[in-house]
Structure formats: C-alpha cells, structure tokens
Amino acid sequence: MNMIRPMIQHRIHQLAGVIASMILAFSLGTPSLLHAEPASQAMTKEQAIKLGEVFGIIVGEVDEEIRDFLGLERAKGVVVFEVIGGKPAALAGIKPRALIKEINSVEVTTLEDFGLALQDALHTENFSVATYEPSDPDNQGISGGINFHFVRVEKS
C-alpha cells in the first residue's frame, strides 16, 4: 500500500497538468492544445539537473562508484553532490552525500523522477523532501537514516 500512494499522487499531479492545459486551451480559444502532453511528461536528465540547481543542489545518478563510496546496497537513486548556500535546499537542511528518496511523497529513483517531482513541487511553495543520509565514518556511533526536510520557496 505504501508504494501505491506515491504512484497515485504522481498520477494526480499529471492529471492536474492536463486539466490546466485544457483550461488554458479553452481560454485561448485553441482547442488543438488539448491534445498536447503536459510539459512534465518530457523530462531530460539535463533539465532535472538544472531544476536541482534552481532548488540549490548539484545532483547526479547513483552509479557503481558512488554506490561503493557511500556504502549503499544498490546503484539506484539520485545523490546530492553539493548544496548551494542561501537556496531553498540549504535552508531546508539538505546535506551533500544525501540520497533524494521522495519529493512530496513521490518516489525518486532516477534523475527524470527527481526532475518531474521537483518541477511539480517548486510551484507549491511548500513541500517536503525525504533523504537517506548514510552514516558518517568520522562520527562513530551515528548511523544513517531517512530524514524529512520541509522546504519553503518564496515567490518574488
């Protein structure tokens, strides 16, 4: 059941994009826009990385080398390489070496997942990011775990 909820929420976000496109199409008097896919359907790795920078993090996919370095079981997910000071990610307490697991309860396993979830979340101004932070060998006795970061994005 825990896996179904994020999938349903992701579908609801997708449907909201379609509905918004329909409303825009009718208001502009251009019904041909009704058949267009929502922008969130076409996310590239490069777009996801740029959205991460807007949010305040430099990210990449977990590969075998990163998996070994962080001591992870699987080479899957999105890792934070760097946090940009003064941006929403830093203010929310996201740290380098963290793995992004969820954004607003939407599971993140690829850069494309990350980009789609972040794109939807950035428009809400308030959202949550769940990260897994591996244990730090310099801090003996402190194990890694899931952390929830609450993000506030101020609109100008």
C-alpha positions as CSV (number, residue, x, y, z in Angstrom):
1,M,0.0,0.0,0.0
2,N,2.9,2.4,0.7
3,M,4.1,2.1,-2.9
4,I,0.7,2.7,-4.3
5,R,0.2,6.1,-2.6
6,P,3.1,7.9,-4.3
7,M,2.1,6.5,-7.7
8,I,-1.5,7.7,-7.2
9,Q,-0.2,11.2,-6.1
10,H,2.1,11.3,-9.1
11,R,-0.9,10.5,-11.4
12,I,-2.9,13.2,-9.7
13,H,-0.1,15.7,-10.4
14,Q,-0.1,14.6,-14.1
15,L,-3.8,14.9,-14.4
16,A,-3.7,18.4,-12.8
17,G,-1.2,19.4,-15.6
18,V,-3.6,18.0,-18.3
19,I,-6.6,19.9,-16.7
20,A,-4.5,23.1,-16.6
21,S,-3.6,22.7,-20.3
22,M,-7.3,22.2,-21.1
23,I,-8.3,25.3,-19.2
24,L,-5.6,27.3,-20.9
25,A,-6.6,25.9,-24.3
26,F,-10.2,26.9,-23.9
27,S,-9.3,30.4,-22.5
28,L,-7.1,31.0,-25.5
29,G,-9.6,29.6,-27.9
30,T,-7.2,27.0,-29.2
31,P,-8.7,23.5,-28.7
32,S,-5.7,21.9,-30.5
33,L,-3.7,22.4,-27.3
34,L,-6.0,19.8,-25.7
35,H,-4.1,17.0,-27.3
36,A,-0.7,18.3,-26.2
37,E,1.1,16.3,-23.5
38,P,1.8,18.3,-20.3
39,A,5.3,19.7,-20.0
40,S,6.1,17.5,-17.1
41,Q,5.9,14.4,-19.3
42,A,9.1,15.1,-21.1
43,M,11.9,15.5,-18.6
44,T,15.5,15.0,-19.6
45,K,18.4,14.4,-17.2
46,E,19.8,17.8,-18.2
47,Q,16.6,19.5,-17.3
48,A,16.4,17.7,-14.0
49,I,20.0,18.8,-13.1
50,K,19.1,22.4,-14.0
51,L,16.0,22.2,-11.7
52,G,18.2,20.9,-9.0
53,E,20.5,23.9,-9.3
54,V,17.4,26.2,-9.1
55,F,16.5,24.4,-5.9
56,G,20.0,24.7,-4.7
57,I,21.7,21.3,-5.1
58,I,24.0,19.7,-7.6
59,V,22.8,16.1,-8.2
60,G,23.6,13.0,-10.2
61,E,22.5,9.5,-10.6
62,V,24.0,6.8,-8.3
63,D,26.4,4.6,-10.3
64,E,28.6,1.7,-9.1
65,E,31.4,4.0,-8.0
66,I,29.1,6.3,-5.9
67,R,27.3,3.2,-4.5
68,D,30.7,1.8,-3.2
69,F,31.8,5.2,-1.9
70,L,28.6,5.8,0.0
71,G,28.3,2.1,1.1
72,L,24.9,1.6,-0.5
73,E,23.3,-1.7,-1.3
74,R,22.1,-0.7,-4.8
75,A,23.3,1.6,-7.5
76,K,19.9,3.4,-7.8
77,G,18.7,6.9,-7.0
78,V,19.8,10.5,-7.0
79,V,22.6,11.7,-4.9
80,V,23.4,15.3,-3.7
81,F,27.0,16.2,-4.6
82,E,26.9,19.8,-3.5
83,V,24.5,22.2,-1.7
84,I,24.4,25.8,-2.8
85,G,24.2,28.2,0.1
86,G,21.2,30.5,0.5
87,K,19.0,28.4,-1.7
88,P,15.9,26.5,-0.5
89,A,17.7,23.2,-0.3
90,A,20.3,24.6,2.0
91,L,17.7,26.4,4.1
92,A,15.8,23.1,4.5
93,G,18.9,21.3,5.8
94,I,19.7,19.0,2.9
95,K,23.3,17.8,3.0
96,P,25.9,16.6,0.5
97,R,26.0,12.8,0.1
98,A,22.3,12.5,0.8
99,L,20.2,10.4,-1.5
100,I,16.9,12.0,-2.6
101,K,14.2,9.4,-1.9
102,E,10.9,11.3,-2.2
103,I,9.7,14.8,-3.1
104,N,6.2,15.5,-1.7
105,S,5.6,11.7,-1.2
106,V,6.6,10.9,-4.9
107,E,9.3,8.3,-5.0
108,V,12.5,9.3,-6.7
109,T,14.7,6.6,-8.3
110,T,16.1,8.4,-11.4
111,L,17.1,11.9,-12.4
112,E,13.9,12.1,-14.5
113,D,11.8,11.2,-11.5
114,F,13.6,13.8,-9.5
115,G,13.1,16.4,-12.2
116,L,9.3,15.7,-12.6
117,A,8.7,15.7,-8.8
118,L,10.7,18.8,-8.2
119,Q,9.1,20.6,-11.1
120,D,5.7,20.0,-9.6
121,A,6.8,20.7,-6.0
122,L,8.5,24.1,-6.8
123,H,5.2,25.5,-7.9
124,T,3.6,24.8,-4.5
125,E,6.0,27.0,-2.4
126,N,5.9,24.5,0.5
127,F,6.9,20.8,0.1
128,S,8.8,18.0,1.7
129,V,11.9,16.2,0.6
130,A,12.9,12.8,2.1
131,T,16.5,11.9,2.0
132,Y,18.6,9.0,3.1
133,E,21.9,10.1,4.6
134,P,24.5,7.3,5.0
135,S,26.4,7.0,8.3
136,D,29.5,9.2,8.5
137,P,32.7,7.2,9.4
138,D,34.0,10.4,11.1
139,N,31.1,10.3,13.5
140,Q,31.3,6.9,15.1
141,G,28.0,5.6,16.6
142,I,25.8,7.8,14.3
143,S,24.0,5.6,11.8
144,G,22.4,6.8,8.6
145,G,18.7,7.1,8.2
146,I,15.8,8.8,6.5
147,N,15.3,12.5,7.1
148,F,12.5,14.7,6.1
149,H,13.2,18.3,5.1
150,F,10.4,20.9,4.9
151,V,11.0,23.4,2.1
152,R,9.6,26.8,1.7
153,V,10.2,28.6,-1.6
154,E,9.5,32.3,-1.6
155,K,8.0,33.6,-4.7
156,S,9.1,37.1,-5.9
